[in-house]
């Protein structure tokens, strides 16, 4: 387990719509990798994933499910070499909002439809 682990910078908006930028570090486990984010009082760790990239994607998915938005990451270290801002930012699209139930939308639209009048 002597492999050097990557580090990423993760930026976006938290569930209270405050901007943040924090490092994501990885931990090598017997059966894969774990991504770890510390942000204020929040500590998020993924379960074991096959690769560091998989662990980062799992962390992103977890944060998005908790209301974090406009997330993007940039690799800052690879094999113990500091990359600075050489690497491109990777953006993670926000999940699509849950669709409204069709019945609700139909009832709402019917409220504002002009009614036929009998003359």
C-alpha positions as protocol buffer text, in pm:
chain_id: "A"
residue {
  index: 1
  type: UNK
  ca { x: 0 y: 0 z: 0 }
}
residue {
  index: 2
  type: UNK
  ca { x: 284 y: 242 z: -75 }
}
residue {
  index: 3
  type: UNK
  ca { x: 95 y: 426 z: -348 }
}
residue {
  index: 4
  type: UNK
  ca { x: 85 y: 806 z: -334 }
}
residue {
  index: 5
  type: UNK
  ca { x: -269 y: 934 z: -312 }
}
residue {
  index: 6
  type: UNK
  ca { x: -420 y: 1223 z: -503 }
}
residue {
  index: 7
  type: UNK
  ca { x: -563 y: 1540 z: -354 }
}
residue {
  index: 8
  type: UNK
  ca { x: -836 y: 1749 z: -510 }
}
residue {
  index: 9
  type: UNK
  ca { x: -981 y: 2090 z: -439 }
}
residue {
  index: 10
  type: UNK
  ca { x: -1362 y: 2081 z: -427 }
}
residue {
  index: 11
  type: UNK
  ca { x: -1564 y: 2400 z: -470 }
}
residue {
  index: 12
  type: UNK
  ca { x: -1932 y: 2485 z: -495 }
}
residue {
  index: 13
  type: UNK
  ca { x: -2227 y: 2593 z: -283 }
}
residue {
  index: 14
  type: UNK
  ca { x: -2334 y: 2416 z: 33 }
}
residue {
  index: 15
  type: UNK
  ca { x: -2694 y: 2336 z: 128 }
}
residue {
  index: 16
  type: UNK
  ca { x: -2729 y: 2690 z: 272 }
}
residue {
  index: 17
  type: UNK
  ca { x: -2612 y: 2840 z: -60 }
}
residue {
  index: 18
  type: UNK
  ca { x: -2277 y: 2954 z: 81 }
}
residue {
  index: 19
  type: UNK
  ca { x: -1973 y: 2922 z: -142 }
}
residue {
  index: 20
  type: UNK
  ca { x: -1693 y: 2694 z: -26 }
}
residue {
  index: 21
  type: UNK
  ca { x: -1363 y: 2550 z: -143 }
}
residue {
  index: 22
  type: UNK
  ca { x: -1200 y: 2266 z: 52 }
}
residue {
  index: 23
  type: UNK
  ca { x: -947 y: 1989 z: -10 }
}
residue {
  index: 24
  type: UNK
  ca { x: -1060 y: 1632 z: -65 }
}
residue {
  index: 25
  type: UNK
  ca { x: -809 y: 1373 z: 49 }
}
residue {
  index: 26
  type: UNK
  ca { x: -807 y: 1000 z: -14 }
}
residue {
  index: 27
  type: UNK
  ca { x: -734 y: 711 z: 213 }
}
residue {
  index: 28
  type: UNK
  ca { x: -625 y: 375 z: 81 }
}
residue {
  index: 29
  type: UNK
  ca { x: -809 y: 81 z: 235 }
}
residue {
  index: 30
  type: UNK
  ca { x: -754 y: -291 z: 195 }
}
residue {
  index: 31
  type: UNK
  ca { x: -1040 y: -307 z: -55 }
}
residue {
  index: 32
  type: UNK
  ca { x: -1016 y: 29 z: -233 }
}
residue {
  index: 33
  type: UNK
  ca { x: -1015 y: 400 z: -161 }
}
residue {
  index: 34
  type: UNK
  ca { x: -1216 y: 640 z: 47 }
}
residue {
  index: 35
  type: UNK
  ca { x: -1266 y: 1014 z: -26 }
}
residue {
  index: 36
  type: UNK
  ca { x: -1275 y: 1245 z: 277 }
}
residue {
  index: 37
  type: UNK
  ca { x: -1409 y: 1601 z: 295 }
}
residue {
  index: 38
  type: UNK
  ca { x: -1395 y: 1820 z: 604 }
}
residue {
  index: 39
  type: UNK
  ca { x: -1601 y: 2137 z: 581 }
}
residue {
  index: 40
  type: UNK
  ca { x: -1676 y: 2337 z: 896 }
}
residue {
  index: 41
  type: UNK
  ca { x: -1848 y: 2083 z: 1125 }
}
residue {
  index: 42
  type: UNK
  ca { x: -1920 y: 1845 z: 835 }
}
residue {
  index: 43
  type: UNK
  ca { x: -1714 y: 1532 z: 783 }
}
residue {
  index: 44
  type: UNK
  ca { x: -1807 y: 1320 z: 483 }
}
residue {
  index: 45
  type: UNK
  ca { x: -1630 y: 994 z: 403 }
}
residue {
  index: 46
  type: UNK
  ca { x: -1726 y: 753 z: 130 }
}
residue {
  index: 47
  type: UNK
  ca { x: -1732 y: 379 z: 164 }
}
residue {
  index: 48
  type: UNK
  ca { x: -1460 y: 182 z: -16 }
}
residue {
  index: 49
  type: UNK
  ca { x: -1450 y: 236 z: -393 }
}
residue {
  index: 50
  type: UNK
  ca { x: -1232 y: 65 z: -653 }
}
residue {
  index: 51
  type: UNK
  ca { x: -1048 y: 381 z: -758 }
}
residue {
  index: 52
  type: UNK
  ca { x: -983 y: 729 z: -623 }
}
residue {
  index: 53
  type: UNK
  ca { x: -1194 y: 870 z: -909 }
}
residue {
  index: 54
  type: UNK
  ca { x: -1484 y: 643 z: -810 }
}
residue {
  index: 55
  type: UNK
  ca { x: -1452 y: 759 z: -449 }
}
residue {
  index: 56
  type: UNK
  ca { x: -1459 y: 1124 z: -561 }
}
residue {
  index: 57
  type: UNK
  ca { x: -1771 y: 1062 z: -773 }
}
residue {
  index: 58
  type: UNK
  ca { x: -1940 y: 892 z: -477 }
}
residue {
  index: 59
  type: UNK
  ca { x: -1856 y: 1190 z: -255 }
}
residue {
  index: 60
  type: UNK
  ca { x: -2001 y: 1429 z: -515 }
}
residue {
  index: 61
  type: UNK
  ca { x: -2319 y: 1221 z: -538 }
}
residue {
  index: 62
  type: UNK
  ca { x: -2354 y: 1219 z: -158 }
}
residue {
  index: 63
  type: UNK
  ca { x: -2306 y: 1595 z: -132 }
}
residue {
  index: 64
  type: UNK
  ca { x: -2554 y: 1662 z: -414 }
}
residue {
  index: 65
  type: UNK
  ca { x: -2813 y: 1447 z: -237 }
}
residue {
  index: 66
  type: UNK
  ca { x: -2764 y: 1673 z: 68 }
}
residue {
  index: 67
  type: UNK
  ca { x: -2830 y: 1992 z: -131 }
}
residue {
  index: 68
  type: UNK
  ca { x: -2479 y: 2094 z: -238 }
}
residue {
  index: 69
  type: UNK
  ca { x: -2481 y: 2252 z: -587 }
}
residue {
  index: 70
  type: UNK
  ca { x: -2253 y: 2369 z: -867 }
}
residue {
  index: 71
  type: UNK
  ca { x: -1979 y: 2135 z: -751 }
}
residue {
  index: 72
  type: UNK
  ca { x: -1647 y: 2121 z: -931 }
}
residue {
  index: 73
  type: UNK
  ca { x: -1310 y: 1971 z: -853 }
}
residue {
  index: 74
  type: UNK
  ca { x: -950 y: 2025 z: -955 }
}
residue {
  index: 75
  type: UNK
  ca { x: -667 y: 1783 z: -892 }
}
residue {
  index: 76
  type: UNK
  ca { x: -402 y: 1959 z: -686 }
}
residue {
  index: 77
  type: UNK
  ca { x: -159 y: 1672 z: -609 }
}
residue {
  index: 78
  type: UNK
  ca { x: -74 y: 1357 z: -805 }
}
residue {
  index: 79
  type: UNK
  ca { x: 202 y: 1122 z: -690 }
}
residue {
  index: 80
  type: UNK
  ca { x: 311 y: 1377 z: -428 }
}
residue {
  index: 81
  type: UNK
  ca { x: 369 y: 1642 z: -699 }
}
residue {
  index: 82
  type: UNK
  ca { x: 192 y: 1975 z: -649 }
}
residue {
  index: 83
  type: UNK
  ca { x: 8 y: 2065 z: -968 }
}
residue {
  index: 84
  type: UNK
  ca { x: -109 y: 2414 z: -874 }
}
residue {
  index: 85
  type: UNK
  ca { x: -373 y: 2522 z: -1121 }
}
residue {
  index: 86
  type: UNK
  ca { x: -234 y: 2320 z: -1413 }
}
residue {
  index: 87
  type: UNK
  ca { x: -525 y: 2077 z: -1413 }
}
residue {
  index: 88
  type: UNK
  ca { x: -864 y: 2173 z: -1555 }
}
residue {
  index: 89
  type: UNK
  ca { x: -1164 y: 2204 z: -1325 }
}
residue {
  index: 90
  type: UNK
  ca { x: -1414 y: 1920 z: -1362 }
}
residue {
  index: 91
  type: UNK
  ca { x: -1775 y: 2032 z: -1322 }
}
residue {
  index: 92
  type: UNK
  ca { x: -2047 y: 1802 z: -1193 }
}
residue {
  index: 93
  type: UNK
  ca { x: -2393 y: 1888 z: -1324 }
}
residue {
  index: 94
  type: UNK
  ca { x: -2656 y: 1937 z: -1056 }
}
residue {
  index: 95
  type: UNK
  ca { x: -2912 y: 1659 z: -1050 }
}
residue {
  index: 96
  type: UNK
  ca { x: -3238 y: 1736 z: -1230 }
}
residue {
  index: 97
  type: UNK
  ca { x: -3515 y: 1844 z: -994 }
}
residue {
  index: 98
  type: UNK
  ca { x: -3781 y: 1588 z: -916 }
}
residue {
  index: 99
  type: UNK
  ca { x: -4072 y: 1623 z: -1161 }
}
residue {
  index: 100
  type: UNK
  ca { x: -4399 y: 1747 z: -1018 }
}
residue {
  index: 101
  type: UNK
  ca { x: -4679 y: 1491 z: -1017 }
}
residue {
  index: 102
  type: UNK
  ca { x: -4882 y: 1524 z: -1338 }
}
residue {
  index: 103
  type: UNK
  ca { x: -5211 y: 1539 z: -1151 }
}
residue {
  index: 104
  type: UNK
  ca { x: -5095 y: 1838 z: -947 }
}
residue {
  index: 105
  type: UNK
  ca { x: -4987 y: 2034 z: -1255 }
}
residue {
  index: 106
  type: UNK
  ca { x: -5313 y: 1955 z: -1438 }
}
residue {
  index: 107
  type: UNK
  ca { x: -5520 y: 2078 z: -1141 }
}
residue {
  index: 108
  type: UNK
  ca { x: -5310 y: 2392 z: -1116 }
}
residue {
  index: 109
  type: UNK
  ca { x: -5344 y: 2472 z: -1487 }
}
residue {
  index: 110
  type: UNK
  ca { x: -5720 y: 2404 z: -1479 }
}
residue {
  index: 111
  type: UNK
  ca { x: -5762 y: 2669 z: -1208 }
}
residue {
  index: 112
  type: UNK
  ca { x: -5650 y: 2939 z: -1448 }
}
residue {
  index: 113
  type: UNK
  ca { x: -5818 y: 2816 z: -1767 }
}
residue {
  index: 114
  type: UNK
  ca { x: -6108 y: 3034 z: -1881 }
}
residue {
  index: 115
  type: UNK
  ca { x: -6441 y: 2865 z: -1828 }
}
residue {
  index: 116
  type: UNK
  ca { x: -6692 y: 2833 z: -2107 }
}
residue {
  index: 117
  type: UNK
  ca { x: -7002 y: 3045 z: -2052 }
}
residue {
  index: 118
  type: UNK
  ca { x: -7354 y: 2951 z: -2163 }
}
residue {
  index: 119
  type: UNK
  ca { x: -7521 y: 3245 z: -2325 }
}
